[in-house]
Amino acid sequence: MSLLRAATRQLALRQLARKYASTSTVFAPASLVHTPSAQAADEYGPEPIEPADARLSITERAAEHLRSIAQSKKGAALRIAVESGGCHGYQYKMELAKSLEADDYHFAHPSIQPADVFRITDNPQAKGNGCGCGVSWEAKY
């Protein structure tokens, strides 16, 4: 994994942990199960967030979709990352993953697990409302 990809993944997870994925009705929050190892944090650079600050909430509609996918794709998990790209510098990447990587934050909820299509809204670490392409965003520094 490239240093940039690892750094942007950490940035995305830090942002997600600080802000809910949606401002609409929130479903019960997921609990943090795993944080990046000390070795991964040293290797990839960005400072991991404290476990007490790591949180992720989803809407009821997203939870329903996650439950549906979980039934057909056993053992899969939704990985959310940030990559360089788009016209503003960064874009989210969401994929189904089968294994945990050293620099992942792992959240679990008793009734849901994976997903295939979702979007992130209200990112407090992004400038403005994104860009014309509707995919990328610029980070606040």
MIDOMI-853786 format. One line per field, with one value per residue: x, y negated, z negated of N, C-alpha, C, O, CB in turn; residue number from 1. Coordinates in nm, 2 decimals, always signed. Glycine has a CB too. Layout:
N
n.u = (X  ...)
n.v = (Y  ...)
n.w = (Z  ...)
ca.u = (X  ...)
ca.v = (Y  ...)
ca.w = (Z  ...)
c.u = (X  ...)
c.v = (Y  ...)
c.w = (Z  ...)
o.u = (X  ...)
o.v = (Y  ...)
o.w = (Z  ...)
cb.u = (X  ...)
cb.v = (Y  ...)
cb.w = (Z  ...)
pake = (NUM  ...)
END
This chain:
141
n.u = (+0.09  +0.06  +0.22  +0.07  -0.19  -0.23  -0.21  -0.42  -0.63  -0.63  -0.69  -0.96  -1.09  -1.05  -1.19  -1.45  -1.49  -1.52  -1.74  -2.08  -2.22  -2.44  -2.69  -2.95  -3.22  -3.07  -2.94  -2.88  -2.55  -2.25  -2.01  -1.66  -1.43  -1.17  -0.85  -0.59  -0.27  +0.02  +0.25  +0.16  +0.06  +0.29  +0.43  +0.26  +0.22  +0.00  -0.15  -0.32  -0.67  -0.80  -0.93  -1.16  -1.27  -1.34  -1.61  -1.91  -2.20  -2.51  -2.78  -3.12  -3.22  -2.98  -2.89  -3.08  -3.03  -2.77  -2.81  -2.95  -2.75  -2.56  -2.68  -2.65  -2.38  -2.18  -1.95  -1.83  -1.71  -1.77  -1.54  -1.42  -1.25  -1.01  -0.90  -0.65  -0.77  -1.02  -1.16  -1.10  -0.91  -0.94  -1.12  -1.39  -1.36  -1.53  -1.56  -1.62  -1.48  -1.28  -1.10  -0.92  -0.71  -0.39  -0.40  -0.66  -0.96  -1.20  -1.54  -1.83  -2.17  -2.45  -2.65  -2.59  -2.36  -2.19  -2.17  -2.26  -2.31  -2.30  -2.30  -2.10  -2.19  -2.19  -1.92  -1.70  -1.43  -1.40  -1.37  -1.62  -1.88  -1.80  -1.74  -1.79  -1.80  -1.92  -1.80  -1.55  -1.36  -1.22  -0.97  -0.97  -0.71)
n.v = (+0.12  -0.22  -0.51  -0.75  -0.65  -0.51  -0.72  -0.88  -0.71  -0.69  -0.96  -0.97  -0.79  -0.91  -1.14  -1.03  -0.92  -1.14  -1.27  -1.22  -1.00  -1.09  -1.35  -1.30  -1.10  -0.91  -0.58  -0.33  -0.37  -0.23  -0.01  -0.05  +0.19  +0.26  +0.10  -0.07  +0.08  +0.01  +0.02  +0.00  -0.26  -0.41  -0.35  -0.45  -0.71  -0.93  -1.04  -0.82  -0.83  -0.87  -0.58  -0.63  -0.85  -0.75  -0.70  -0.60  -0.65  -0.56  -0.60  -0.48  -0.39  -0.33  -0.13  +0.07  +0.14  +0.24  +0.46  +0.62  +0.67  +0.80  +1.05  +1.18  +1.17  +1.31  +1.26  +1.03  +0.69  +0.34  +0.12  -0.20  -0.45  -0.72  -0.86  -1.02  -1.23  -1.32  -1.65  -1.82  -1.72  -1.50  -1.20  -0.97  -0.62  -0.33  +0.01  +0.36  +0.57  +0.85  +0.90  +0.77  +0.49  +0.38  +0.10  +0.03  -0.09  +0.08  +0.11  +0.24  +0.36  +0.50  +0.59  +0.55  +0.55  +0.55  +0.33  +0.19  -0.04  -0.37  -0.71  -0.97  -1.23  -1.58  -1.63  -1.74  -1.80  -1.89  -2.14  -2.38  -2.28  -2.06  -1.97  -2.04  -1.79  -1.63  -1.42  -1.45  -1.63  -1.90  -1.91  -2.06  -2.24)
n.w = (+0.00  +0.08  -0.06  -0.04  +0.00  -0.24  -0.42  -0.33  -0.38  -0.66  -0.72  -0.62  -0.79  -1.03  -1.00  -0.96  -1.21  -1.36  -1.28  -1.21  -0.95  -0.83  -0.85  -0.88  -1.04  -1.29  -1.32  -1.58  -1.72  -1.59  -1.74  -1.83  -1.74  -1.67  -1.65  -1.46  -1.46  -1.66  -1.51  -1.25  -1.26  -1.30  -1.07  -0.86  -0.91  -0.97  -1.27  -1.47  -1.57  -1.90  -2.07  -2.23  -2.10  -1.85  -1.65  -1.47  -1.30  -1.15  -0.91  -0.94  -0.70  -0.56  -0.73  -0.69  -0.43  -0.45  -0.62  -0.43  -0.24  -0.40  -0.44  -0.20  -0.15  -0.32  -0.59  -0.48  -0.49  -0.50  -0.37  -0.41  -0.26  -0.18  +0.11  +0.32  +0.58  +0.83  +0.89  +0.68  +0.52  +0.32  +0.28  +0.18  +0.12  +0.14  +0.06  +0.06  -0.18  -0.27  -0.47  -0.76  -0.77  -0.88  -0.94  -0.97  -1.11  -1.29  -1.30  -1.46  -1.45  -1.61  -1.44  -1.17  -0.89  -0.61  -0.31  +0.01  +0.17  +0.08  -0.05  -0.18  -0.39  -0.50  -0.59  -0.82  -0.78  -0.53  -0.28  -0.18  +0.04  +0.18  +0.52  +0.88  +1.01  +0.82  +0.68  +0.56  +0.30  +0.11  -0.14  -0.47  -0.61)
ca.u = (+0.00  +0.14  +0.21  -0.04  -0.31  -0.24  -0.24  -0.56  -0.73  -0.63  -0.77  -1.10  -1.14  -1.05  -1.31  -1.57  -1.50  -1.55  -1.87  -2.17  -2.22  -2.56  -2.76  -3.09  -3.24  -2.96  -2.96  -2.79  -2.41  -2.17  -1.90  -1.53  -1.38  -1.02  -0.78  -0.47  -0.16  +0.12  +0.34  +0.09  +0.05  +0.43  +0.46  +0.18  +0.24  -0.10  -0.17  -0.46  -0.76  -0.81  -1.05  -1.28  -1.32  -1.38  -1.75  -1.97  -2.34  -2.57  -2.92  -3.20  -3.23  -2.85  -2.88  -3.16  -2.95  -2.65  -2.87  -2.98  -2.63  -2.50  -2.74  -2.60  -2.23  -2.13  -1.81  -1.78  -1.72  -1.76  -1.42  -1.43  -1.11  -1.00  -0.79  -0.63  -0.84  -1.13  -1.11  -1.07  -0.80  -0.97  -1.25  -1.41  -1.36  -1.60  -1.55  -1.64  -1.35  -1.29  -1.00  -0.89  -0.57  -0.33  -0.43  -0.81  -1.05  -1.31  -1.66  -1.93  -2.30  -2.50  -2.74  -2.55  -2.21  -2.13  -2.25  -2.20  -2.33  -2.34  -2.23  -2.07  -2.24  -2.15  -1.78  -1.65  -1.30  -1.40  -1.41  -1.73  -1.98  -1.75  -1.70  -1.88  -1.81  -2.00  -1.73  -1.43  -1.37  -1.09  -0.95  -0.93  -0.58)
ca.v = (+0.00  -0.34  -0.60  -0.84  -0.58  -0.48  -0.85  -0.93  -0.62  -0.74  -1.09  -0.94  -0.72  -1.01  -1.23  -0.96  -0.90  -1.27  -1.32  -1.11  -0.98  -1.16  -1.43  -1.25  -1.01  -0.82  -0.45  -0.31  -0.38  -0.11  -0.02  -0.03  +0.32  +0.27  -0.02  -0.04  +0.12  -0.10  +0.03  -0.06  -0.41  -0.46  -0.33  -0.52  -0.86  -1.01  -1.00  -0.76  -0.90  -0.79  -0.49  -0.70  -0.95  -0.69  -0.66  -0.60  -0.63  -0.55  -0.62  -0.36  -0.34  -0.26  +0.00  +0.17  +0.19  +0.32  +0.59  +0.70  +0.72  +0.90  +1.18  +1.24  +1.17  +1.34  +1.23  +0.91  +0.57  +0.21  +0.04  -0.34  -0.51  -0.84  -0.86  -1.14  -1.21  -1.41  -1.78  -1.89  -1.66  -1.38  -1.13  -0.86  -0.49  -0.23  +0.14  +0.47  +0.62  +0.98  +0.91  +0.65  +0.45  +0.33  -0.04  +0.02  -0.10  +0.17  +0.08  +0.35  +0.34  +0.64  +0.64  +0.52  +0.56  +0.49  +0.24  +0.17  -0.18  -0.47  -0.83  -1.04  -1.37  -1.66  -1.60  -1.86  -1.83  -1.93  -2.28  -2.41  -2.18  -1.97  -2.02  -2.02  -1.65  -1.56  -1.31  -1.49  -1.73  -1.95  -1.90  -2.17  -2.22)
ca.w = (+0.00  +0.09  -0.18  -0.02  -0.02  -0.38  -0.48  -0.31  -0.45  -0.80  -0.72  -0.61  -0.91  -1.14  -0.97  -0.99  -1.35  -1.43  -1.23  -1.16  -0.81  -0.78  -0.95  -0.90  -1.15  -1.31  -1.38  -1.69  -1.68  -1.59  -1.84  -1.78  -1.78  -1.64  -1.60  -1.39  -1.54  -1.68  -1.40  -1.13  -1.28  -1.28  -0.93  -0.77  -0.94  -1.04  -1.41  -1.48  -1.67  -2.03  -2.07  -2.29  -2.00  -1.73  -1.64  -1.34  -1.31  -1.01  -0.91  -0.94  -0.56  -0.53  -0.81  -0.62  -0.31  -0.51  -0.66  -0.31  -0.18  -0.49  -0.43  -0.08  -0.14  -0.46  -0.62  -0.42  -0.56  -0.42  -0.39  -0.36  -0.25  -0.11  +0.21  +0.40  +0.71  +0.85  +0.93  +0.56  +0.45  +0.25  +0.30  +0.09  +0.19  +0.06  +0.12  -0.03  -0.22  -0.34  -0.58  -0.83  -0.74  -1.01  -0.96  -0.97  -1.23  -1.26  -1.38  -1.45  -1.50  -1.63  -1.34  -1.03  -0.86  -0.49  -0.22  +0.14  +0.22  -0.02  -0.03  -0.30  -0.39  -0.62  -0.64  -0.89  -0.74  -0.39  -0.25  -0.09  +0.07  +0.28  +0.65  +0.98  +1.05  +0.72  +0.63  +0.48  +0.20  +0.06  -0.28  -0.54  -0.67)
c.u = (+0.09  +0.12  +0.10  -0.17  -0.34  -0.28  -0.38  -0.66  -0.74  -0.71  -0.92  -1.16  -1.14  -1.17  -1.44  -1.60  -1.55  -1.69  -1.96  -2.18  -2.35  -2.62  -2.91  -3.10  -3.13  -3.00  -2.86  -2.64  -2.35  -2.06  -1.77  -1.47  -1.23  -0.97  -0.65  -0.36  -0.06  +0.22  +0.28  +0.08  +0.19  +0.46  +0.39  +0.17  +0.12  -0.13  -0.31  -0.54  -0.76  -0.93  -1.17  -1.34  -1.37  -1.53  -1.80  -2.12  -2.40  -2.72  -2.99  -3.20  -3.10  -2.84  -2.97  -3.09  -2.83  -2.70  -2.89  -2.85  -2.56  -2.56  -2.69  -2.45  -2.17  -1.98  -1.75  -1.80  -1.71  -1.63  -1.44  -1.29  -1.12  -0.88  -0.77  -0.71  -0.95  -1.07  -1.07  -0.96  -0.82  -1.11  -1.26  -1.40  -1.43  -1.60  -1.58  -1.51  -1.37  -1.20  -0.97  -0.74  -0.52  -0.37  -0.58  -0.86  -1.16  -1.43  -1.76  -2.06  -2.37  -2.59  -2.70  -2.40  -2.18  -2.22  -2.18  -2.21  -2.38  -2.27  -2.21  -2.12  -2.19  -2.02  -1.72  -1.50  -1.29  -1.44  -1.53  -1.82  -1.93  -1.72  -1.81  -1.90  -1.90  -1.93  -1.62  -1.46  -1.23  -1.08  -0.92  -0.80  -0.56)
c.v = (-0.12  -0.43  -0.69  -0.77  -0.55  -0.61  -0.90  -0.84  -0.66  -0.87  -1.06  -0.88  -0.82  -1.10  -1.16  -0.94  -1.03  -1.32  -1.21  -1.11  -1.05  -1.24  -1.39  -1.16  -0.91  -0.69  -0.43  -0.31  -0.25  -0.13  +0.01  +0.11  +0.33  +0.14  +0.02  -0.01  +0.01  -0.10  -0.03  -0.21  -0.47  -0.46  -0.42  -0.67  -0.92  -0.95  -0.94  -0.84  -0.81  -0.70  -0.55  -0.80  -0.88  -0.65  -0.68  -0.57  -0.63  -0.57  -0.48  -0.30  -0.27  -0.13  +0.11  +0.23  +0.27  +0.46  +0.68  +0.75  +0.82  +1.04  +1.25  +1.25  +1.19  +1.31  +1.10  +0.79  +0.45  +0.14  -0.09  -0.40  -0.65  -0.82  -0.99  -1.12  -1.32  -1.55  -1.86  -1.83  -1.52  -1.33  -1.01  -0.73  -0.40  -0.10  +0.24  +0.54  +0.76  +0.99  +0.77  +0.62  +0.38  +0.18  -0.07  -0.01  -0.01  +0.14  +0.20  +0.30  +0.47  +0.68  +0.62  +0.53  +0.49  +0.40  +0.24  +0.03  -0.27  -0.60  -0.90  -1.18  -1.45  -1.63  -1.73  -1.90  -1.87  -2.07  -2.29  -2.29  -2.08  -2.04  -1.99  -1.87  -1.57  -1.44  -1.35  -1.60  -1.78  -1.95  -2.03  -2.15  -2.32)
c.w = (+0.00  -0.03  -0.16  -0.05  -0.17  -0.45  -0.46  -0.37  -0.60  -0.81  -0.71  -0.73  -1.03  -1.12  -1.00  -1.14  -1.42  -1.39  -1.18  -1.01  -0.75  -0.89  -0.96  -1.02  -1.17  -1.38  -1.49  -1.64  -1.68  -1.69  -1.78  -1.83  -1.76  -1.60  -1.54  -1.49  -1.55  -1.56  -1.28  -1.14  -1.26  -1.13  -0.83  -0.80  -1.02  -1.18  -1.42  -1.59  -1.79  -2.02  -2.12  -2.19  -1.87  -1.74  -1.50  -1.36  -1.17  -1.02  -0.91  -0.80  -0.52  -0.61  -0.74  -0.50  -0.35  -0.55  -0.54  -0.25  -0.27  -0.48  -0.31  -0.07  -0.28  -0.47  -0.56  -0.51  -0.47  -0.46  -0.33  -0.37  -0.18  -0.02  +0.27  +0.53  +0.72  +0.88  +0.80  +0.48  +0.38  +0.29  +0.21  +0.18  +0.09  +0.13  +0.01  -0.05  -0.29  -0.46  -0.63  -0.80  -0.87  -1.04  -0.96  -1.11  -1.20  -1.36  -1.36  -1.50  -1.51  -1.51  -1.19  -1.01  -0.73  -0.41  -0.09  +0.20  +0.11  +0.01  -0.17  -0.28  -0.51  -0.67  -0.69  -0.85  -0.59  -0.37  -0.16  -0.08  +0.17  +0.41  +0.75  +1.02  +0.95  +0.66  +0.53  +0.39  +0.16  -0.09  -0.34  -0.61  -0.78)
o.u = (+0.19  +0.02  +0.03  -0.26  -0.45  -0.36  -0.45  -0.77  -0.85  -0.79  -0.99  -1.26  -1.23  -1.24  -1.53  -1.71  -1.60  -1.75  -1.91  -2.15  -2.35  -2.61  -2.98  -3.00  -3.09  -3.07  -2.77  -2.61  -2.38  -2.02  -1.76  -1.48  -1.16  -1.04  -0.60  -0.36  -0.06  +0.26  +0.35  +0.11  +0.19  +0.52  +0.45  +0.12  +0.15  -0.13  -0.41  -0.49  -0.74  -1.04  -1.28  -1.46  -1.43  -1.57  -1.75  -2.15  -2.34  -2.77  -2.93  -3.20  -3.10  -2.79  -2.92  -3.09  -2.80  -2.63  -2.86  -2.85  -2.50  -2.48  -2.68  -2.40  -2.12  -1.90  -1.63  -1.88  -1.65  -1.61  -1.47  -1.23  -1.22  -0.77  -0.86  -0.71  -0.98  -0.95  -1.02  -0.93  -0.73  -1.20  -1.16  -1.44  -1.39  -1.62  -1.57  -1.43  -1.47  -1.21  -0.98  -0.65  -0.60  -0.37  -0.62  -0.81  -1.22  -1.41  -1.76  -2.07  -2.35  -2.60  -2.78  -2.32  -2.13  -2.34  -2.07  -2.12  -2.50  -2.18  -2.29  -2.11  -2.15  -2.00  -1.70  -1.46  -1.18  -1.53  -1.54  -1.83  -2.01  -1.69  -1.91  -2.01  -1.94  -1.99  -1.61  -1.56  -1.13  -1.18  -0.85  -0.77  -0.46)
o.v = (-0.13  -0.42  -0.72  -0.83  -0.57  -0.61  -0.95  -0.89  -0.67  -0.89  -1.12  -0.92  -0.81  -1.13  -1.22  -0.95  -1.02  -1.41  -1.12  -1.21  -1.07  -1.22  -1.45  -1.14  -0.84  -0.69  -0.52  -0.26  -0.16  -0.24  +0.09  +0.13  +0.40  +0.06  +0.13  -0.06  -0.08  -0.20  -0.10  -0.28  -0.58  -0.55  -0.47  -0.75  -0.97  -0.83  -1.01  -0.90  -0.69  -0.74  -0.53  -0.82  -0.95  -0.57  -0.75  -0.47  -0.69  -0.56  -0.38  -0.18  -0.16  -0.03  +0.22  +0.35  +0.37  +0.55  +0.80  +0.87  +0.92  +1.13  +1.38  +1.33  +1.10  +1.34  +1.07  +0.79  +0.46  +0.11  -0.11  -0.40  -0.68  -0.78  -1.07  -1.01  -1.39  -1.57  -1.97  -1.88  -1.44  -1.40  -0.95  -0.73  -0.39  -0.09  +0.22  +0.56  +0.77  +1.08  +0.67  +0.71  +0.34  +0.15  -0.18  +0.04  -0.02  +0.15  +0.26  +0.22  +0.56  +0.81  +0.65  +0.53  +0.37  +0.38  +0.28  -0.01  -0.26  -0.60  -0.88  -1.25  -1.38  -1.61  -1.83  -2.01  -1.88  -2.12  -2.21  -2.20  -2.01  -2.16  -1.93  -1.84  -1.46  -1.37  -1.29  -1.67  -1.71  -1.99  -2.11  -2.03  -2.33)
o.w = (-0.08  -0.10  -0.26  -0.11  -0.22  -0.54  -0.55  -0.41  -0.65  -0.91  -0.78  -0.78  -1.11  -1.22  -1.06  -1.19  -1.53  -1.45  -1.12  -0.94  -0.63  -1.01  -1.05  -1.09  -1.08  -1.47  -1.51  -1.54  -1.76  -1.73  -1.69  -1.95  -1.84  -1.52  -1.55  -1.61  -1.47  -1.52  -1.20  -1.05  -1.19  -1.08  -0.74  -0.72  -1.13  -1.20  -1.38  -1.68  -1.79  -1.96  -2.08  -2.21  -1.79  -1.83  -1.42  -1.43  -1.08  -1.13  -0.88  -0.78  -0.46  -0.55  -0.74  -0.48  -0.28  -0.52  -0.54  -0.21  -0.22  -0.50  -0.31  +0.01  -0.33  -0.38  -0.58  -0.60  -0.36  -0.58  -0.21  -0.47  -0.12  -0.06  +0.27  +0.59  +0.62  +0.88  +0.82  +0.37  +0.38  +0.32  +0.18  +0.30  -0.03  +0.25  -0.11  +0.04  -0.36  -0.54  -0.57  -0.81  -0.95  -1.16  -0.95  -1.21  -1.09  -1.48  -1.25  -1.60  -1.42  -1.50  -1.10  -1.11  -0.73  -0.45  -0.07  +0.26  +0.07  +0.09  -0.26  -0.18  -0.61  -0.80  -0.62  -0.87  -0.54  -0.44  -0.07  -0.16  +0.24  +0.42  +0.72  +1.07  +0.98  +0.58  +0.42  +0.40  +0.19  -0.16  -0.28  -0.65  -0.85)
cb.u = (-0.10  +0.11  +0.35  -0.03  -0.31  -0.11  -0.14  -0.58  -0.68  -0.49  -0.72  -1.12  -1.05  -0.92  -1.31  -1.57  -1.37  -1.45  -1.85  -2.31  -2.23  -2.66  -2.75  -3.14  -3.37  -2.86  -2.94  -2.82  -2.34  -2.10  -1.93  -1.43  -1.44  -1.00  -0.76  -0.42  -0.09  +0.19  +0.38  -0.05  +0.00  +0.53  +0.43  +0.04  +0.25  -0.23  -0.15  -0.44  -0.90  -0.82  -1.02  -1.24  -1.21  -1.29  -1.83  -1.90  -2.42  -2.53  -2.96  -3.34  -3.25  -2.74  -2.94  -3.30  -2.90  -2.59  -2.99  -3.06  -2.53  -2.52  -2.89  -2.66  -2.18  -2.16  -1.73  -1.85  -1.61  -1.88  -1.29  -1.54  -1.01  -0.98  -0.82  -0.48  -0.90  -1.22  -1.21  -1.20  -0.75  -0.96  -1.27  -1.54  -1.22  -1.75  -1.41  -1.74  -1.26  -1.26  -0.87  -0.91  -0.56  -0.18  -0.36  -0.87  -1.10  -1.26  -1.73  -1.88  -2.39  -2.58  -2.88  -2.59  -2.17  -2.08  -2.26  -2.26  -2.41  -2.32  -2.30  -1.91  -2.39  -2.26  -1.69  -1.66  -1.21  -1.50  -1.29  -1.68  -2.11  -1.84  -1.57  -1.84  -1.67  -2.12  -1.67  -1.31  -1.45  -1.07  -0.84  -1.04  -0.46)
cb.v = (+0.00  -0.42  -0.67  -0.90  -0.44  -0.42  -0.95  -0.94  -0.47  -0.76  -1.18  -0.85  -0.60  -1.09  -1.27  -0.82  -0.85  -1.38  -1.43  -1.13  -0.84  -1.06  -1.58  -1.18  -0.94  -0.90  -0.34  -0.18  -0.48  -0.09  +0.08  -0.14  +0.43  +0.38  -0.12  -0.16  +0.25  -0.08  +0.18  -0.01  -0.44  -0.38  -0.18  -0.47  -0.92  -1.01  -1.12  -0.61  -0.92  -0.89  -0.36  -0.77  -1.05  -0.56  -0.75  -0.49  -0.74  -0.41  -0.70  -0.39  -0.46  -0.35  -0.03  +0.11  +0.06  +0.24  +0.57  +0.61  +0.60  +0.85  +1.17  +1.17  +1.04  +1.49  +1.34  +0.88  +0.56  +0.12  +0.11  -0.42  -0.42  -0.97  -0.75  -1.17  -1.08  -1.42  -1.85  -1.91  -1.75  -1.40  -1.09  -0.87  -0.44  -0.27  +0.16  +0.58  +0.53  +1.09  +0.98  +0.67  +0.36  +0.33  -0.13  +0.14  -0.25  +0.32  -0.05  +0.47  +0.24  +0.64  +0.59  +0.38  +0.70  +0.59  +0.10  +0.27  -0.18  -0.43  -0.92  -1.04  -1.37  -1.65  -1.55  -1.85  -1.70  -1.84  -2.35  -2.45  -2.24  -1.85  -1.97  -2.10  -1.59  -1.51  -1.22  -1.52  -1.69  -2.10  -1.80  -2.21  -2.24)
cb.w = (-0.12  +0.22  -0.20  +0.12  +0.06  -0.44  -0.44  -0.16  -0.45  -0.86  -0.60  -0.49  -0.95  -1.14  -0.82  -0.92  -1.41  -1.40  -1.11  -1.22  -0.77  -0.73  -0.90  -0.77  -1.14  -1.40  -1.27  -1.76  -1.77  -1.45  -1.96  -1.83  -1.69  -1.53  -1.72  -1.31  -1.49  -1.81  -1.38  -1.12  -1.43  -1.36  -0.88  -0.76  -0.82  -0.96  -1.50  -1.52  -1.61  -2.15  -2.14  -2.42  -1.97  -1.71  -1.74  -1.25  -1.39  -0.95  -0.79  -1.00  -0.47  -0.57  -0.95  -0.58  -0.23  -0.62  -0.74  -0.21  -0.16  -0.64  -0.41  +0.04  -0.08  -0.49  -0.58  -0.28  -0.68  -0.44  -0.33  -0.44  -0.19  -0.20  +0.32  +0.42  +0.72  +0.73  +1.01  +0.48  +0.35  +0.10  +0.45  +0.02  +0.22  +0.03  +0.18  +0.03  -0.30  -0.24  -0.53  -0.98  -0.62  -0.99  -0.86  -0.91  -1.27  -1.28  -1.34  -1.52  -1.41  -1.75  -1.36  -0.99  -0.85  -0.40  -0.28  +0.24  +0.35  -0.17  +0.06  -0.32  -0.38  -0.72  -0.52  -1.04  -0.76  -0.31  -0.18  +0.04  +0.12  +0.30  +0.70  +1.10  +1.06  +0.79  +0.74  +0.57  +0.07  +0.12  -0.32  -0.65  -0.57)
pake = (1  2  3  4  5  6  7  8  9  10  11  12  13  14  15  16  17  18  19  20  21  22  23  24  25  26  27  28  29  30  31  32  33  34  35  36  37  38  39  40  41  42  43  44  45  46  47  48  49  50  51  52  53  54  55  56  57  58  59  60  61  62  63  64  65  66  67  68  69  70  71  72  73  74  75  76  77  78  79  80  81  82  83  84  85  86  87  88  89  90  91  92  93  94  95  96  97  98  99  100  101  102  103  104  105  106  107  108  109  110  111  112  113  114  115  116  117  118  119  120  121  122  123  124  125  126  127  128  129  130  131  132  133  134  135  136  137  138  139  140  141)
END
